[in-house]
Amino acid sequence: MENNKLHIISTGKQKPELLADIVGRIHPYIDCIHLREKTKTAKEIYKMVELLIDQQVPLSKIVINDRADVAYVSNAKGVQLAYHSLPVEIVKRKFSNLTVGCSVHSIEEAQMAEQQGADYLIFGHVYSTQSKPGLRPKGIDQLRSVSESVSIPVIAIGGIMPANIKDVIKAGTQGVAIMSGILEAKDPFETVQQYRSYLSS
């Protein structure tokens, strides 16, 4: 169980300085921080990476959503691609040093991303979540089906709390991705330790 990963994904709502301050305090307990900042320019995202570095966050933990160019020039660990992003196989070919994750919502998408060379997948949303109001969650059974359909790691996202982590890991995943659950918690430092202890137990 010790190898289960904890990914944190920025909400796009927090000021860059605040986000960097929080991540600077919690990064020893997390495996990846994803900068998912849809409204920001490449230059603004690059500056956010610099803020994280100033807070002693290792580049080996920083993942940039969608922007392979920013990930590449900032020497970040990798890029997280979505359905609207560049194709996985193109990014793997042109940016061979980047770890490439892919966000998927079905078995078909998961298998295609694996065939194209994705290093890992983020699948969701597993449970109901405020960030996807009105959209039916995929549920544990579909999470298990996706995990069983590929040989690369699957990270679960969507409504994941410390209390349901065990069910998620039992479904064959290699970890969880959390957005507001940690970054917008009253005490992110205490909350991240809770998540980590459930992932390790």
C-alpha positions as CSV (number, residue, x, y, z in Angstrom):
1,M,0.0,0.0,0.0
2,E,3.0,2.3,0.6
3,N,3.3,3.0,-3.2
4,N,-0.1,4.6,-3.5
5,K,0.2,8.1,-5.0
6,L,-1.3,11.3,-3.8
7,H,-1.8,13.9,-6.6
8,I,-3.0,17.4,-5.7
9,I,-4.7,19.5,-8.5
10,S,-4.9,23.2,-8.3
11,T,-8.5,24.6,-8.4
12,G,-7.8,27.6,-10.6
13,K,-9.4,29.8,-7.9
14,Q,-6.5,30.4,-5.5
15,K,-4.0,33.2,-5.9
16,P,-0.7,31.8,-7.2
17,E,1.1,33.1,-4.0
18,L,-1.4,31.4,-1.7
19,L,-1.3,28.1,-3.7
20,A,2.6,28.1,-3.7
21,D,2.5,28.8,0.1
22,I,0.2,25.9,0.8
23,V,2.0,23.5,-1.6
24,G,5.3,24.5,0.0
25,R,4.0,23.3,3.3
26,I,2.4,20.1,2.2
27,H,4.7,18.8,-0.6
28,P,6.5,16.3,1.6
29,Y,3.2,14.3,1.8
30,I,2.3,14.5,-1.8
31,D,3.7,12.9,-5.0
32,C,2.5,15.4,-7.6
33,I,1.1,18.9,-7.8
34,H,-0.8,19.6,-11.0
35,L,-1.1,23.2,-12.1
36,R,-4.6,23.1,-13.7
37,E,-5.1,26.8,-14.5
38,K,-7.4,27.0,-17.5
39,T,-7.7,30.8,-17.5
40,K,-4.0,31.5,-17.2
41,T,-1.5,32.2,-20.0
42,A,1.6,30.2,-20.6
43,K,3.6,33.0,-19.1
44,E,1.5,33.1,-15.9
45,I,1.7,29.3,-15.5
46,Y,5.5,29.5,-15.9
47,K,5.6,32.1,-13.2
48,M,3.5,29.8,-10.9
49,V,6.2,27.1,-11.4
50,E,8.8,29.6,-10.3
51,L,6.8,30.4,-7.2
52,L,6.6,26.7,-6.4
53,I,10.4,26.4,-6.8
54,D,10.9,29.4,-4.5
55,Q,8.9,27.4,-1.9
56,Q,11.3,24.4,-2.3
57,V,8.8,22.3,-4.2
58,P,10.9,19.8,-6.3
59,L,10.4,20.0,-10.1
60,S,10.1,16.2,-9.9
61,K,6.6,16.7,-8.3
62,I,5.3,19.4,-10.7
63,V,2.9,18.5,-13.5
64,I,1.4,21.1,-15.9
65,N,-2.1,20.5,-17.2
66,D,-2.5,20.8,-21.0
67,R,0.6,22.9,-21.7
68,A,3.3,20.6,-22.8
69,D,5.3,23.7,-23.9
70,V,5.3,25.1,-20.3
71,A,6.1,21.8,-18.8
72,Y,9.1,21.4,-21.2
73,V,10.6,24.8,-20.8
74,S,10.2,24.8,-17.0
75,N,11.8,21.3,-16.6
76,A,8.7,20.1,-14.8
77,K,8.1,16.4,-14.3
78,G,5.4,16.1,-16.8
79,V,2.1,17.2,-18.5
80,Q,-1.5,16.1,-17.9
81,L,-3.5,15.9,-21.1
82,A,-7.2,16.1,-21.6
83,Y,-9.6,15.4,-24.5
84,H,-8.9,18.9,-25.9
85,S,-5.1,18.7,-25.5
86,L,-2.5,17.6,-28.1
87,P,-2.6,13.8,-28.7
88,V,-0.5,11.7,-26.3
89,E,1.6,10.1,-29.1
90,I,2.6,13.6,-30.4
91,V,3.6,14.8,-27.0
92,K,5.6,11.6,-26.2
93,R,7.4,11.9,-29.5
94,K,8.2,15.7,-29.3
95,F,8.8,15.9,-25.6
96,S,10.3,12.5,-24.8
97,N,11.6,13.7,-21.4
98,L,8.1,14.5,-20.0
99,T,6.0,12.0,-18.0
100,V,2.6,12.1,-19.8
101,G,-0.6,11.6,-17.9
102,C,-4.0,11.4,-19.6
103,S,-7.5,12.2,-18.2
104,V,-10.0,9.6,-19.3
105,H,-13.7,8.9,-18.6
106,S,-14.2,5.4,-20.2
107,I,-12.5,2.0,-20.8
108,E,-12.2,3.0,-24.5
109,E,-10.4,6.3,-23.7
110,A,-8.2,4.5,-21.2
111,Q,-7.1,1.8,-23.7
112,M,-6.5,4.4,-26.4
113,A,-4.3,6.5,-24.1
114,E,-2.3,3.5,-23.1
115,Q,-1.8,2.5,-26.7
116,Q,-0.6,6.0,-27.6
117,G,2.0,5.8,-24.8
118,A,0.5,7.5,-21.8
119,D,2.5,6.8,-18.6
120,Y,-0.5,6.9,-16.3
121,L,-4.2,7.8,-16.3
122,I,-6.5,9.9,-14.2
123,F,-10.1,8.5,-14.2
124,G,-13.2,10.1,-12.8
125,H,-15.2,11.5,-11.4
126,V,-15.7,8.5,-9.1
127,Y,-18.0,10.0,-6.5
128,S,-20.3,13.1,-6.7
129,T,-18.2,16.3,-6.5
130,Q,-18.9,20.0,-6.3
131,S,-16.7,20.6,-9.3
132,K,-19.0,18.5,-11.6
133,P,-22.5,19.4,-10.4
134,G,-25.4,17.5,-12.1
135,L,-23.0,15.0,-13.7
136,R,-23.5,11.4,-12.7
137,P,-20.4,9.9,-11.0
138,K,-18.8,6.9,-12.7
139,G,-18.7,4.9,-9.5
140,I,-16.4,2.2,-8.1
141,D,-17.4,-0.5,-10.5
142,Q,-16.5,1.5,-13.6
143,L,-13.2,2.5,-11.8
144,R,-12.4,-1.2,-11.3
145,S,-13.2,-2.0,-15.0
146,V,-10.9,0.7,-16.2
147,S,-8.1,-0.3,-13.8
148,E,-8.4,-3.9,-15.1
149,S,-8.5,-2.9,-18.7
150,V,-5.0,-1.3,-18.8
151,S,-1.6,-2.1,-17.5
152,I,-0.5,1.4,-16.7
153,P,-1.3,3.1,-13.3
154,V,-4.8,4.5,-12.8
155,I,-5.3,7.5,-10.4
156,A,-8.9,8.1,-9.2
157,I,-10.4,11.6,-9.0
158,G,-13.7,13.0,-7.9
159,G,-15.3,13.3,-4.4
160,I,-12.5,11.2,-2.8
161,M,-12.4,11.6,1.0
162,P,-10.1,9.8,3.5
163,A,-13.1,7.5,4.4
164,N,-13.5,6.1,0.9
165,I,-9.9,5.8,-0.1
166,K,-9.7,2.1,0.9
167,D,-12.6,1.3,-1.6
168,V,-10.8,3.2,-4.3
169,I,-7.5,1.4,-3.8
170,K,-9.3,-2.0,-3.6
171,A,-10.7,-1.2,-7.1
172,G,-7.1,-1.6,-8.5
173,T,-6.0,2.0,-8.6
174,Q,-2.5,3.3,-7.8
175,G,-3.6,6.4,-6.0
176,V,-6.0,9.4,-5.8
177,A,-6.1,13.0,-7.0
178,I,-7.6,15.7,-4.8
179,M,-8.5,19.2,-5.6
180,S,-10.4,21.4,-3.1
181,G,-10.5,18.7,-0.5
182,I,-6.9,19.5,0.6
183,L,-6.1,22.9,-1.0
184,E,-9.3,24.6,0.4
185,A,-9.4,22.7,3.7
186,K,-9.3,24.8,6.9
187,D,-5.9,23.2,7.7
188,P,-4.4,21.8,4.5
189,F,-1.3,20.5,6.4
190,E,-3.4,18.4,8.8
191,T,-5.7,17.3,6.0
192,V,-3.0,16.1,3.7
193,Q,-1.5,14.0,6.5
194,Q,-5.0,12.4,7.0
195,Y,-5.1,11.5,3.3
196,R,-1.6,10.1,3.4
197,S,-2.2,8.0,6.4
198,Y,-5.3,6.4,4.8
199,L,-3.3,5.8,1.6
200,S,-0.5,4.1,3.6
201,S,-2.6,1.9,5.9
